[in-house]
Amino acid sequence: MGIISQVLLIPALGILVLLFIPESKTDDTRKKSPIHGWIAFLFSLIALGFSLPVYFQFDATQAGYQFFENLSWIPQFGLFYNVGIDGISILLFMLTTCMMPFAILSSFTAIQNRRKEYYIWLLFLESSMLGAFVALNLFLFYIFWELMLIPMFFLIGIWGGVNRLYATIKFVLFTVVGSLMMLAGIIYLAILAREQLGTFSFDYQVLFQLKIPLPAQLYLFGAFGLAFAIKVPMFPFHTWLPDAHVEAPTAGSVILAGILLKMGGYGFIRLGIPLFQEAAIQLVPVLQTLAVIGIVYGACLALVQQDIKKLVAYSSISHLGYVMLGLFALNEIAIQGAILQMVNHGVSTGALFLLVGIIYEQRHTREISEYGGIARQIPVFSTIFMIITLSSVALPGTNGFIGEFLILLGSFKSAWSHFLLTDSYLRIILMILATTGVILGAFYMLWLIQRVFFGPLKNEKNKSLKDVTWREGLVLMPFVIAVFWIGLYPRPLMNKVDLTVTEFVKKVQVVQERLSSEKEVSNNLSEEKLISGN
């Protein structure tokens, strides 16, 4: 068994252990040690420990898959257990193993009922997410993709807020619709592989060899793209996200923002663009337009929110719009920035949801109007919140700045090249509008800080607030360290993705050049026919 499979199985082993630990029968659970939480935390730490060799032994000078494993499953149906890691998945794989221990640790006091089930679902979710990032067989990817839905359904539906059932059903309906469309596309590709290559296969490398006509590519990209766009979520498929975030328990929000939303962007760069390159290139204006709408629209909605958690939820829509903008710029700088920004968003937004959860446990309200002037009451908490906020608004020196800067730089470069070839101002206008999201982001986040932490301490209830405990500090400090480490020295992370992204872009550029050449020939023939007709 390879090291990747070991990392996937460790949370599953944790589930087996938890099954044999009985649930506490006492009603006063606060006086009992959260043994189920400590067990889940231990196994998530072990998974993190086993994943570290994957990161440090990853050879950044190779563009292909590493730590590759291939086991026969149901070969007659093209089903194999194919897993591996490359520069596109390595950072997201590590983000998952790094965030899960802290998400679990944050739940110790927040979750007071059915703890055993809660931590079982968290470990189940970890294995599912890791599996999706390392799967190299399309059907295996789909299995992990669907498995992620089950624990989130229960985490929100059982341990969520007042409107948890509405949020859960909405989340499931959106996700299932997209997933079923993708499943239809997966089956079509496997049948096409048998017709063209003589093998019924779901293997990525086999499917990348298929020659798919452009009309079919457009339909298939739509099927896959719908599933990925819902998961991002892109405008106009974003409406499930604020409800899910607001109603989810703190750890659920952290995982949803920090990891699950990255599945959409990962799906586009891992499958959507490589499988249907011509369709992706043709649809760049549409997808970038939707991304920019998401950036501005999400920021505007965040600006008017009165609930802190809902404000952070809408900010995710805006920030992930930058990720999609970078991915579909289709050049090295922007794609590297998009991958790094997926990690940065996980760090900053995940930390914000942790902070909101900490203060909610004490005050049991997230209404901005209920706060004000609490910086003098809880200075350590306020300082950490301010640092994470500055990361979220992409202040230079923080991790958020690096990702957004690379995305905007690469996207402007791509837009200018397109303008020189076509004289079209559309992409230039989109880039200008995208930069307004940075300004709006600073506006709504700093305004939030002003209303919550500064001014007079008028509300008597806030005078009893307690500053961060040792456990909360242990959860939050790695996020603060990551903010400055990535912001000041991102090179180690960029080295991991550099060569893989370079090879990815080269393949896309070959198709772009071919399409441009074909278009030029077509235009010349049209001109010749027009001249001869006259």
C-alpha positions as CSV (number, residue, x, y, z in Angstrom):
1,M,0.0,0.0,0.0
2,G,1.4,3.4,-1.0
3,I,1.7,6.4,1.2
4,I,-1.3,8.1,-0.5
5,S,-3.6,5.2,0.3
6,Q,-2.3,5.2,3.9
7,V,-3.3,8.8,4.3
8,L,-6.7,8.1,2.9
9,L,-7.2,5.1,5.2
10,I,-6.1,6.8,8.5
11,P,-9.4,8.7,9.0
12,A,-11.3,5.5,8.1
13,L,-9.4,3.8,10.9
14,G,-10.3,6.6,13.2
15,I,-14.0,5.9,12.3
16,L,-13.6,2.3,13.3
17,V,-12.1,3.2,16.6
18,L,-14.9,5.7,17.3
19,L,-17.5,3.0,16.6
20,F,-16.3,1.1,19.6
21,I,-16.3,4.1,22.0
22,P,-19.8,4.4,23.6
23,E,-21.6,7.7,23.6
24,S,-21.9,9.5,27.0
25,K,-25.3,9.1,28.6
26,T,-25.0,12.1,30.8
27,D,-26.9,15.3,30.0
28,D,-24.1,17.5,31.4
29,T,-21.7,16.8,28.6
30,R,-19.6,19.9,29.3
31,K,-18.1,18.3,32.4
32,K,-17.0,15.3,30.4
33,S,-13.8,15.1,28.4
34,P,-14.7,15.0,24.7
35,I,-13.0,11.7,24.2
36,H,-14.5,11.3,20.7
37,G,-13.1,14.6,19.7
38,W,-9.6,13.7,21.0
39,I,-9.7,10.4,19.1
40,A,-10.7,12.2,15.9
41,F,-8.1,14.9,16.5
42,L,-5.4,12.2,17.0
43,F,-6.2,10.4,13.8
44,S,-6.4,13.6,11.8
45,L,-2.9,14.5,13.2
46,I,-1.6,11.1,12.2
47,A,-3.0,11.7,8.7
48,L,-1.2,15.0,8.6
49,G,2.0,13.3,9.7
50,F,1.8,10.7,7.0
51,S,1.1,13.4,4.4
52,L,4.2,15.4,5.2
53,P,6.5,13.0,3.3
54,V,4.3,13.4,0.3
55,Y,5.0,17.2,0.4
56,F,8.7,17.0,1.2
57,Q,9.5,14.1,-1.2
58,F,7.5,15.6,-4.0
59,D,9.9,16.2,-6.9
60,A,9.1,19.7,-8.3
61,T,11.3,19.0,-11.4
62,Q,8.8,16.4,-12.7
63,A,5.5,17.5,-14.3
64,G,3.8,14.1,-14.2
65,Y,2.0,12.2,-11.4
66,Q,4.0,11.0,-8.4
67,F,3.4,8.4,-5.7
68,F,1.3,6.7,-8.3
69,E,-0.8,3.6,-7.3
70,N,-2.7,1.4,-9.7
71,L,-4.8,-1.5,-8.4
72,S,-7.3,-3.6,-10.4
73,W,-10.9,-3.1,-9.2
74,I,-13.5,-4.0,-11.8
75,P,-11.3,-4.1,-14.9
76,Q,-14.0,-5.3,-17.3
77,F,-15.8,-2.0,-16.7
78,G,-12.6,0.1,-16.8
79,L,-12.6,0.6,-13.1
80,F,-9.2,0.8,-11.4
81,Y,-8.0,2.3,-8.2
82,N,-5.7,4.9,-9.7
83,V,-4.3,7.6,-7.4
84,G,-1.4,10.0,-7.6
85,I,-0.3,13.6,-7.0
86,D,1.0,16.3,-9.3
87,G,1.7,20.0,-8.9
88,I,-2.0,20.9,-9.3
89,S,-3.2,18.6,-6.5
90,I,-0.3,18.7,-4.0
91,L,-1.2,22.0,-2.3
92,L,-4.9,21.2,-2.0
93,F,-4.1,17.7,-0.7
94,M,-1.8,19.3,2.0
95,L,-4.4,22.0,2.7
96,T,-6.9,19.3,3.6
97,T,-4.7,17.4,6.0
98,C,-3.5,20.6,7.6
99,M,-6.9,22.1,8.2
100,M,-8.8,19.1,9.5
101,P,-7.1,18.8,12.9
102,F,-7.9,22.4,13.7
103,A,-11.5,22.1,12.4
104,I,-11.9,19.1,14.8
105,L,-10.2,20.9,17.7
106,S,-12.5,23.9,17.3
107,S,-15.5,21.7,17.9
108,F,-14.7,20.5,21.4
109,T,-17.0,23.0,23.2
110,A,-19.3,23.9,20.3
111,I,-20.7,20.4,19.9
112,Q,-22.5,19.1,22.9
113,N,-24.8,16.4,21.5
114,R,-24.2,13.2,19.5
115,R,-20.5,13.9,19.5
116,K,-19.6,10.4,18.4
117,E,-21.6,10.7,15.1
118,Y,-20.3,14.2,14.6
119,Y,-16.6,13.3,14.6
120,I,-17.3,10.1,12.6
121,W,-18.7,12.3,9.8
122,L,-15.8,14.7,10.0
123,L,-13.3,11.9,9.5
124,F,-15.5,10.5,6.7
125,L,-15.4,13.9,5.0
126,E,-11.7,14.1,5.3
127,S,-11.1,10.7,3.5
128,S,-13.6,11.7,0.8
129,M,-12.0,15.1,0.1
130,L,-8.5,13.6,0.0
131,G,-9.7,10.9,-2.4
132,A,-11.1,13.4,-4.8
133,F,-7.8,15.3,-5.0
134,V,-5.7,12.2,-5.7
135,A,-8.1,10.2,-7.9
136,L,-6.8,9.5,-11.5
137,N,-9.8,7.5,-12.6
138,L,-12.9,9.5,-13.6
139,F,-15.3,7.1,-12.0
140,L,-13.3,7.0,-8.8
141,F,-13.3,10.8,-8.8
142,Y,-17.0,10.7,-9.1
143,I,-17.4,8.3,-6.2
144,F,-15.4,10.5,-3.9
145,W,-17.1,13.6,-5.2
146,E,-20.5,12.2,-4.2
147,L,-19.3,10.7,-0.9
148,M,-18.4,14.3,0.2
149,L,-22.1,15.2,0.0
150,I,-23.1,12.6,2.7
151,P,-21.2,13.9,5.7
152,M,-22.0,17.6,4.8
153,F,-25.7,16.6,4.7
154,F,-25.6,15.3,8.2
155,L,-23.2,17.9,9.6
156,I,-25.5,20.8,8.6
157,G,-28.8,18.9,9.0
158,I,-28.1,17.7,12.6
159,W,-25.7,20.2,14.1
160,G,-26.7,23.3,12.1
161,G,-28.7,26.3,13.0
162,V,-32.4,27.1,13.2
163,N,-32.9,26.8,9.4
164,R,-30.6,23.9,8.9
165,L,-33.1,21.7,7.1
166,Y,-33.8,24.3,4.5
167,A,-30.1,24.9,4.0
168,T,-29.3,21.2,3.8
169,I,-32.0,20.4,1.2
170,K,-31.0,23.4,-0.9
171,F,-27.3,22.4,-0.7
172,V,-28.1,18.7,-1.7
173,L,-30.5,19.7,-4.5
174,F,-28.0,22.0,-6.2
175,T,-25.1,19.6,-5.8
176,V,-27.0,16.5,-6.9
177,V,-28.3,18.2,-10.1
178,G,-24.8,19.1,-11.1
179,S,-23.4,15.7,-10.2
180,L,-26.0,13.8,-12.3
181,M,-25.1,15.9,-15.3
182,M,-21.5,15.1,-14.8
183,L,-22.2,11.4,-14.4
184,A,-24.0,11.4,-17.8
185,G,-20.9,13.0,-19.3
186,I,-18.6,10.5,-17.6
187,I,-20.5,7.5,-19.1
188,Y,-20.5,9.2,-22.5
189,L,-16.7,9.6,-22.4
190,A,-16.2,6.0,-21.4
191,I,-18.3,4.8,-24.4
192,L,-16.4,7.2,-26.7
193,A,-13.1,5.7,-25.4
194,R,-14.3,2.3,-26.4
195,E,-15.3,3.5,-29.9
196,Q,-12.1,5.5,-30.6
197,L,-9.4,3.6,-28.6
198,G,-10.9,0.1,-28.2
199,T,-11.0,0.2,-24.4
200,F,-13.8,1.1,-22.0
201,S,-11.9,3.3,-19.7
202,F,-12.3,6.0,-17.1
203,D,-8.5,6.7,-16.8
204,Y,-7.6,10.3,-17.1
205,Q,-4.7,9.7,-19.4
206,V,-6.8,7.6,-21.7
207,L,-9.6,10.1,-21.8
208,F,-7.3,13.0,-22.5
209,Q,-6.4,11.3,-25.8
210,L,-10.0,11.4,-27.1
211,K,-10.8,13.4,-30.2
212,I,-14.1,15.0,-29.4
213,P,-15.9,17.3,-32.0
214,L,-16.5,20.8,-30.8
215,P,-20.3,20.6,-30.6
216,A,-20.0,17.5,-28.3
217,Q,-17.3,19.3,-26.3
218,L,-19.6,22.2,-25.7
219,Y,-22.3,19.9,-24.3
220,L,-19.9,17.9,-22.2
221,F,-18.1,21.0,-20.9
222,G,-21.5,22.3,-19.9
223,A,-22.3,19.0,-18.0
224,F,-19.0,18.9,-16.2
225,G,-18.9,22.7,-15.8
226,L,-22.3,22.9,-14.2
227,A,-21.2,20.5,-11.4
228,F,-17.9,22.4,-10.9
229,A,-19.6,25.8,-11.1
230,I,-22.1,24.9,-8.4
231,K,-19.3,23.7,-6.1
232,V,-17.2,26.9,-6.6
233,P,-19.9,28.4,-6.5
234,M,-20.0,30.7,-9.6
235,F,-22.7,33.2,-10.3
236,P,-25.6,32.4,-10.8
237,F,-25.3,29.1,-9.0
238,H,-24.2,30.6,-5.7
239,T,-27.4,30.9,-3.8
240,W,-27.0,27.7,-1.8
241,L,-23.7,28.9,-0.2
242,P,-24.8,31.6,2.2
243,D,-27.5,29.5,3.7
244,A,-25.2,26.5,4.1
245,H,-22.5,28.6,5.7
246,V,-24.8,30.4,8.1
247,E,-26.5,27.2,9.3
248,A,-23.5,24.9,9.4
249,P,-21.6,24.4,12.7
250,T,-18.2,26.2,12.9
251,A,-16.1,23.2,11.7
252,G,-18.6,22.6,8.8
253,S,-18.2,26.2,7.7
254,V,-14.4,26.0,8.0
255,I,-14.2,22.9,5.9
256,L,-16.8,24.1,3.4
257,A,-15.0,27.4,2.8
258,G,-11.5,26.1,3.3
259,I,-11.6,22.9,1.2
260,L,-14.9,21.9,-0.3
261,L,-15.4,25.0,-2.4
262,K,-11.9,24.3,-4.0
263,M,-13.3,21.1,-5.5
264,G,-15.0,23.3,-8.2
265,G,-11.8,25.1,-9.3
266,Y,-9.9,21.9,-9.0
267,G,-12.4,20.1,-11.2
268,F,-12.1,22.8,-13.9
269,I,-8.3,22.6,-14.1
270,R,-8.0,18.9,-13.6
271,L,-10.8,17.7,-15.9
272,G,-12.9,20.5,-17.5
273,I,-10.1,22.3,-19.4
274,P,-7.9,19.3,-20.3
275,L,-10.8,17.1,-21.5
276,F,-12.6,19.8,-23.5
277,Q,-9.9,22.3,-24.5
278,E,-11.5,23.7,-27.6
279,A,-14.8,24.3,-25.7
280,A,-13.0,25.8,-22.8
281,I,-11.1,28.2,-25.1
282,Q,-14.3,29.2,-26.9
283,L,-16.2,29.8,-23.6
284,V,-13.4,31.9,-22.0
285,P,-15.4,35.2,-22.5
286,V,-18.5,33.8,-20.9
287,L,-16.7,32.2,-18.0
288,Q,-14.6,35.2,-17.2
289,T,-17.7,37.4,-17.4
290,L,-19.5,35.2,-14.9
291,A,-16.4,35.3,-12.7
292,V,-16.2,39.1,-12.7
293,I,-20.0,39.3,-12.0
294,G,-19.4,37.0,-9.0
295,I,-16.5,39.2,-7.8
296,V,-18.5,42.4,-7.9
297,Y,-21.9,41.0,-7.0
298,G,-20.5,39.0,-4.0
299,A,-18.7,42.0,-2.7
300,C,-21.8,44.2,-3.0
301,L,-24.0,41.6,-1.2
302,A,-21.3,41.3,1.6
303,L,-21.4,45.1,2.0
304,V,-25.0,45.1,3.1
305,Q,-25.0,42.1,5.4
306,Q,-25.9,42.5,9.1
307,D,-24.8,39.0,10.1
308,I,-21.0,38.5,10.4
309,K,-21.1,34.9,9.2
310,K,-23.2,35.8,6.2
311,L,-20.9,38.6,5.3
312,V,-17.9,36.2,5.3
313,A,-20.0,33.8,3.2
314,Y,-20.7,36.3,0.5
315,S,-17.0,37.4,0.6
316,S,-16.2,33.8,-0.4
317,I,-18.2,34.2,-3.6
318,S,-16.2,37.3,-4.5
319,H,-12.8,35.8,-3.7
320,L,-13.5,32.6,-5.6
321,G,-14.5,34.7,-8.5
322,Y,-10.8,35.7,-8.7
323,V,-9.8,32.0,-8.8
324,M,-12.1,31.4,-11.8
325,L,-10.8,34.5,-13.5
326,G,-7.3,33.3,-13.1
327,L,-8.0,29.7,-14.3
328,F,-9.6,30.9,-17.5
329,A,-6.9,33.5,-18.3
330,L,-5.1,30.3,-19.5
331,N,-1.6,31.5,-18.9
332,E,1.0,30.5,-16.4
333,I,1.0,33.5,-14.1
334,A,-2.7,33.6,-13.6
335,I,-3.2,29.8,-13.2
336,Q,-0.4,29.7,-10.6
337,G,-2.0,32.6,-8.8
338,A,-5.4,30.8,-8.9
339,I,-4.0,27.6,-7.4
340,L,-2.2,29.6,-4.7
341,Q,-5.3,31.7,-4.1
342,M,-7.3,28.5,-3.4
343,V,-4.9,27.8,-0.6
344,N,-5.0,31.4,0.6
345,H,-8.7,31.5,0.6
346,G,-8.8,28.3,2.7
347,V,-6.4,29.9,5.2
348,S,-8.0,33.3,5.5
349,T,-11.7,32.5,5.2
350,G,-11.4,29.3,7.2
351,A,-9.8,31.4,10.0
352,L,-12.6,34.0,9.8
353,F,-15.2,31.3,10.3
354,L,-13.3,30.0,13.3
355,L,-13.2,33.4,14.8
356,V,-16.9,34.0,14.2
357,G,-17.6,30.6,15.8
358,I,-15.5,31.5,18.9
359,I,-17.3,34.7,19.6
360,Y,-20.7,33.2,18.8
361,E,-20.2,30.6,21.5
362,Q,-20.0,33.3,24.1
363,R,-22.6,35.8,22.8
364,H,-24.9,33.5,20.8
365,T,-25.5,36.2,18.2
366,R,-23.7,37.1,15.0
367,E,-25.5,40.4,14.5
368,I,-23.0,43.2,13.8
369,S,-25.2,45.7,15.7
370,E,-24.9,43.6,18.9
371,Y,-21.1,44.4,19.1
372,G,-18.9,47.5,19.1
373,G,-15.9,48.5,21.1
374,I,-15.0,44.9,22.0
375,A,-11.3,45.4,21.1
376,R,-10.6,46.7,24.6
377,Q,-12.4,43.8,26.2
378,I,-10.8,41.0,24.1
379,P,-7.5,42.4,22.6
380,V,-5.9,39.2,21.6
381,F,-8.9,38.0,19.8
382,S,-9.3,41.4,18.1
383,T,-5.7,41.4,17.0
384,I,-6.0,38.0,15.4
385,F,-9.3,39.0,13.7
386,M,-7.6,42.1,12.3
387,I,-4.6,40.1,10.9
388,I,-6.9,37.7,9.2
389,T,-9.0,40.5,7.8
390,L,-6.0,42.2,6.3
391,S,-5.1,38.9,4.7
392,S,-8.7,38.7,3.3
393,V,-8.4,42.2,1.8
394,A,-5.0,41.3,0.2
395,L,-2.8,43.6,2.1
396,P,0.8,43.4,0.8
397,G,2.9,41.2,3.0
398,T,0.0,38.8,3.6
399,N,-0.9,35.6,1.7
400,G,-4.0,37.1,0.0
401,F,-2.0,39.7,-1.8
402,I,0.3,37.2,-3.6
403,G,-2.6,35.2,-5.0
404,E,-4.7,38.1,-6.2
405,F,-1.7,40.0,-7.6
406,L,-0.7,37.0,-9.7
407,I,-4.3,36.5,-10.9
408,L,-4.8,40.1,-11.9
409,L,-1.3,40.4,-13.5
410,G,-1.8,37.2,-15.5
411,S,-5.4,38.1,-16.5
412,F,-4.4,41.6,-17.7
413,K,-1.6,40.1,-19.7
414,S,-4.0,37.6,-21.3
415,A,-6.6,40.3,-21.9
416,W,-4.0,42.6,-23.6
417,S,-2.8,39.8,-25.8
418,H,-6.4,39.1,-26.9
419,F,-7.0,42.8,-27.5
420,L,-3.9,43.0,-29.8
421,L,-5.2,40.0,-31.8
422,T,-8.9,40.9,-32.1
423,D,-9.3,44.6,-31.2
424,S,-12.0,43.5,-28.7
425,Y,-12.2,45.5,-25.5
426,L,-14.4,43.0,-23.6
427,R,-11.6,41.3,-21.6
428,I,-9.9,44.7,-20.9
429,I,-13.2,46.0,-19.4
430,L,-13.6,42.8,-17.4
431,M,-10.2,43.2,-15.9
432,I,-10.9,46.8,-14.9
433,L,-14.2,45.7,-13.2
434,A,-12.4,42.8,-11.5
435,T,-10.0,45.3,-9.8
436,T,-13.0,47.1,-8.2
437,G,-13.6,43.9,-6.2
438,V,-10.3,44.6,-4.3
439,I,-11.6,48.0,-3.3
440,L,-15.0,46.7,-2.3
441,G,-13.4,43.9,-0.4
442,A,-11.4,46.3,1.7
443,F,-14.5,48.5,2.2
444,Y,-16.8,45.8,3.6
445,M,-14.1,44.0,5.7
446,L,-12.7,47.2,7.3
447,W,-16.2,48.5,7.9
448,L,-16.9,45.3,9.7
449,I,-13.9,45.7,11.8
450,Q,-14.9,49.3,12.7
451,R,-18.4,48.4,13.7
452,V,-17.5,45.2,15.7
453,F,-14.2,46.1,17.4
454,F,-13.9,49.8,17.7
455,G,-16.0,52.7,19.1
456,P,-17.6,52.8,22.6
457,L,-18.3,49.5,24.5
458,K,-22.0,50.2,25.0
459,N,-23.6,46.7,25.2
460,E,-23.3,45.4,28.7
461,K,-23.3,41.8,27.5
462,N,-20.0,42.4,25.7
463,K,-18.3,43.4,29.0
464,S,-18.3,39.7,30.0
465,L,-16.6,38.5,26.9
466,K,-13.4,36.4,27.6
467,D,-10.3,36.4,25.4
468,V,-9.0,33.4,23.5
469,T,-8.3,30.3,25.5
470,W,-5.2,28.1,25.1
471,R,-7.1,25.7,22.9
472,E,-8.5,28.5,20.7
473,G,-5.0,30.0,20.5
474,L,-3.6,26.6,19.4
475,V,-6.3,26.5,16.6
476,L,-5.7,30.1,15.4
477,M,-1.9,30.5,15.5
478,P,-1.2,28.2,12.6
479,F,-3.5,30.3,10.4
480,V,-1.7,33.5,11.5
481,I,1.7,32.0,10.8
482,A,0.5,30.8,7.3
483,V,-0.8,34.4,6.5
484,F,2.7,35.8,6.9
485,W,4.7,32.8,5.7
486,I,2.9,32.6,2.4
487,G,2.7,36.4,2.1
488,L,6.4,36.9,2.6
489,Y,7.9,33.8,1.2
490,P,5.6,31.9,-1.2
491,R,8.4,30.4,-3.3
492,P,8.3,26.9,-1.7
493,L,4.6,26.6,-2.6
494,M,5.1,28.1,-6.1
495,N,7.9,25.7,-6.8
496,K,5.6,22.7,-6.3
497,V,3.1,23.9,-9.0
498,D,5.4,25.7,-11.4
499,L,6.4,22.9,-13.8
500,T,3.0,21.2,-13.9
501,V,1.3,24.5,-14.7
502,T,3.9,25.2,-17.4
503,E,3.2,21.9,-19.1
504,F,-0.6,22.4,-18.7
505,V,-0.4,25.8,-20.4
506,K,1.8,24.5,-23.2
507,K,-0.9,22.0,-24.2
508,V,-3.6,24.6,-24.1
509,Q,-1.6,27.0,-26.2
510,V,-1.1,24.4,-28.9
511,V,-4.9,24.2,-29.2
512,Q,-5.2,28.0,-29.1
513,E,-2.7,28.4,-31.9
514,R,-4.4,25.8,-34.0
515,L,-7.8,27.4,-33.5
516,S,-6.4,30.8,-34.4
517,S,-4.8,29.4,-37.5
518,E,-8.0,27.7,-38.6
519,K,-9.9,30.9,-38.0
520,E,-7.5,33.0,-40.0
521,V,-7.7,30.5,-42.9
522,S,-11.5,30.6,-42.7
523,N,-11.4,34.4,-42.8
524,N,-9.1,34.5,-45.7
525,L,-11.3,32.1,-47.7
526,S,-14.3,34.2,-46.9
527,E,-12.5,37.3,-48.2
528,E,-11.5,35.5,-51.3
529,K,-15.1,34.4,-52.0
530,L,-16.3,37.9,-51.4
531,I,-13.7,39.4,-53.8
532,S,-14.4,36.8,-56.5
533,G,-18.2,37.3,-56.1
534,N,-17.7,41.0,-56.7
